[in-house]
């Protein structure tokens, strides 16, 4: 009997010894299950979205430098992680002076996602320079954007939008007394402290790009306002963290008259510049085109044609409010700058003017009495009615 028990005991021990020992695995990176190291990557220190989020801050976190390794104009300028500097991998050797003097600074590289090698290449280069705390965020900008994290744009991108008269709203979140001294051209002032009282200045279309800026990398007002705009349902909210200090350094301060006009949304200067036409409520083609070319953000241009017509061509920078929807959307029109209506012949735009004069309260309305040809690329040709 004892021999049988001993044999059974030995058999049990043997089976346990043959079975693999299983221990719970600790996953340090949220993306460890999907992101596996690849040949050529900087596999020494890969980090995930959560790690990056903890190190993204305005004002910038001390001892951290976030580096976007993508090309500037096509990728960094129109959208990057807030506070990141741009050192394209192709220009790394020429731009090493942008790197911090302290070789122990955390350098956090990223680029265009899992198939992008630029951030890994730059990380290896930084290591050769003696930097000792280097990490790479391999999922990069695609994941950052997909998770709904804040996106920032550069001064170059804003300048491009201004030059191309693209549809956007640039918002200076600083107090009015500060903004009155100078703002970026086309900007409107909605002080963060007055945000709730001035939401009527925001566009009716929640998909309109909103770009917030304030007094530089140490200023949190633009981030605060951007968060409030998102809560209101705006879906394309961007920030320009370096703000007015960088813009002024790059482009100079606006002339006093221009600054005053910007501080009031351009209303005073534009009202004087828009010359009345022959028809009551109309403005001349020449005066409109002068204002539209020099300071498009100082007026709101509204195309009152039907969406099908607008789809085949409209004036770049205008917004579409079909004539049959205007009455119920009058409250969305700004009262701090002129509203100019356009259509193909001046008929519906004239009707829009009459409607707003009757129901629009303080809205400064006018229209263009002209035959207008709208092109698919956003350009147009305009012939005044005789």
Helices and strands as residue ranges (DSSP letters): H 2-18, H 49-55, E 64-68, I 72-76, E 80-81, E 85-86, G 89-94, G 96-98, E 106-110, H 118-128, E 134-137, H 140-146, E 151-152, H 155-164, E 169-172, H 176-179, E 188-189, G 192-197, G 199-201, E 210-213, H 221-231, E 237-239, H 243-251, H 256-263, H 267-273, H 285-294, G 296-298, E 300-303, H 307-311, E 319-320, H 323-329, G 330-332, E 339-342, H 347-359, E 365-367, E 370-374, E 380-384
